[in-house]
Structures are given as C-alpha cells and as structure tokens.
Amino acid sequence: MDVYEESLKLHETHKGKLEVRSKVPLKTRHDLSLVYTPGVAEVCRRIAKDKSLAYKYTIKSNTVAIVTDGSAVLGLGNIGGQAALPVMEGKALLFKEFAGIDAFPLCFEEYHVDFIDDIKNIAPTFGGINLEDIAAPKCFELEEALQDIGIPVMHDDQHGTAIVVLAAIINACKVTGRELEELNVVISGAGAAGYAIMKILHCLGIDKNICTQVKETIVCDRKGIISRNRPGILKNKYKYIISQETNHEKRTGSLADAMKDADVFIGVSAPNIVTGAMVKSMSDRPIVFALANPVPEILPEEAKAAGAAVVGTGRSDFPNQINNVLAFPGVFRGALDARATKITEEMKIAAAYALAGYVKNPALDRVLPDPLDRKVAKAVGEAVKKAAIECGCARPQN
C-alpha cells in the first residue's frame, strides 16, 4: 500500500481529520443553564456593550478560519472548494498540533468569484483568517481588500512561503560566507509565492531599518524573464510591479539566461525545468531552493553535482525542507496572542529572523529547523507578538 492508498484509508476510517469537542461539562440542568439559556444571555449582553469582550468570553481569541476557493490546490490546480476540503482539514490539524490554535475550513467554490463580503461577514467569529490555495491574481486582490476588517488576514501561500524562504536564505548566507545585500537572486514563478518572495527580498513597503534588501532579483514566468520592456506588461498589475522593482539591467531571455552568475535560485514554479548546466552557470557554490512539489525544479543530487552548496526543496525526504508549517502556526499564534488587527510587514520580518535564529549552528544541510519541532511556533509567535505590540496593531488585553 503506497502513501496515497494509505491516506485514502485513513480519511475513510475517520471520516475526515477534525471534530468539535466541548471544553466544559454538560451533565446537569445547572450545566445547561450556564452554557446555554438563561446564563449565556449575560455573556451576550456584555459583548453587545463591548465587542472586544468576545476575546475574553468566546472562541474568537484562539480561532482561525482557513478560507479557500480551491483554485490553486497544491500541485492539483483548480479543483474547487469541495475537493480542497481534505487539504484545509490538514491545515487545521497543523494549526492545532503546532500552535494550539482551533482552525476551521471554509471552502467556497471557484465559480463564486467575489467572496470578499462573505469573508468580512464571517469575521466576527474568528481571531484571524488564513487565505489558502487561491490562484493569482485573485489572491492578491482578496488579501488587499481584507486588510482593514479588524483581524489578521494572511495568504499563507504568499507570506508563509516568503517568511520561510527569507529565513533559509539568511542561514544559507551564513554557511556560504555571503551577505544578503550582495545577493543576485533568480525567482522562477511569478504567482502568489514568487511575488511575495520578491517583495520581502526587496523590502517593498518595509522599513529599511528592519529589512535588508538583496542586490538584485530577476523573476521569470512561463514566457521567460520579466522586464520593463516586455510587450503587454501593463495588463497585469502585479507583473508590472515586478518589472519596476527588479531586473534593473533590463535583461531578457529565458530562465537559463537569468541564472547565469546568480548567487541564489528560488523555484516556485514547475518540475524539472532546471538542468545541471544551468546550476553550473551560476556563481561559485550557489544556493538552490527548488520548491515545486512534489517534483522540484531540479533534484538535490543533480544540483549538488553541478556545484550547489546549499540545496533545499519542499519535500520531507530531502535535507533543508522549506515548509510553510515553520511559519504560519507561529505567525498566527503571535497575532492572536497580541489580539492584532492585522499582520504587518514588521511581523513577517520578525518571524523570518526568529525562524533563522532558532537554528543556532546552521550547516549546509540544515539551514532551517525540523518542521516537526513543536517549539518553533512558540519562538516565532513570541517574536511576532512583540513586533505587533511595537508597531501599534495590538489590542489591549482585557
């Protein structure tokens, strides 16, 4: 029985991976009077007078909604909300296991094009919203529209990935003797993850006192290098931003052309599109993060044979797994503990440096913590909470 058949059996046996359990007893009439009518009426009256008391008296203080339309699920593509439900259940399980957060899937169908108002209207129940597996550019537009609803909203495929990649680069620089500000970076993939990685590496909208910008980045999509001179670049707002913020030498050509003399390759795109010859064309002892799943842009052994010093993938069966689970539980733990109104750029940078700093002695095959280390979320959460307080988006504790 392979992992796919075994997973099917597990899901069939348990009818999914989640359930609701009571925190309080319900055995007597008095118990019923406390948890429901008449006693609960007083709790409602208090919250009606002061909405912030929902954090004190309800599940709001520790609950996250995982929202998707199923339009960009793992490597499966646009499979719709219902087919995405097993993934969202898994995400909820990770929230609980790693950060003690109660998360619940909310799956819309992809044809439900504009669900901004729907999300705004469910916000009173939750302390935060994790947007998940939503295709670009819709994911950008959705996240931007939800930043002022009073609770943290983060698209994990963008920012969770960017946080973990930045942490990995920080430590990869330590073990290869590089400095962030000297790096020439190539990103393959201009979707949600690629765009967010570009932003955090170029400190877009981030205070330069807390963020170090790399020297240069070139971003490639299916058509090759994104440049200011590309015909039709104005048709896509986000690729236009990429064209303005990167590739200042206005280079053109293919991914292979982009990788020449680069220090870092970050793949968030497609399997088997990078060759050993392309890695050999990079600078001496380059850093290669091939994150396409389940098949990376180049396999680690081939990248190393071509001279790569540090190689990471998204897979658990190779060293240097670059996995969002290292970021999102701690980010939301810190945001919830601060009762934050949003997740700011300062909070993301704090998360990346806390994650990098968790590895006391990084090595070529260990630039990030073990994704199963339960203490990582606590370390990241503490840094995020502190950043939330310092940037003024934390609520007073009742």
Secondary structure, 3 states (H helix, E strand, C coil): CCHHHHHHHHHHHHCCCCCCCCCCCCCCHHHHHHHCCCCHHHHHHHHHHCHHHHHHHCHHHHEEEEEECCCCECCCECCCHHHHHHHHHHHHHHHHHHHCCEEEEEECCCCCCCCHHHHHHHHHHCCEEEECCCCCCHHHHHHHHCCCCCCCEEEHHHHHHHHHHHHHHHHHHHHHCCCHHHCEEEEECCCHHHHHHHHHHCCCCCCCCCCCCCCEEEEEECCEECCCCCCCHHHCHHHHHHHHHCCCCCCCCCHHHHHCCCCEEEECCCCCCCCHHHHHCCCCCCEEEECCCCCCCCCHHHHHHCCCCEEEECCCCCCCECCHHHCHHHHHHHHHHCCCCCCCHHHHHHHHHHHHHHCCCCECCECCCCCCCCCHHHHHHHHHHHHHHHCCCCCCCC
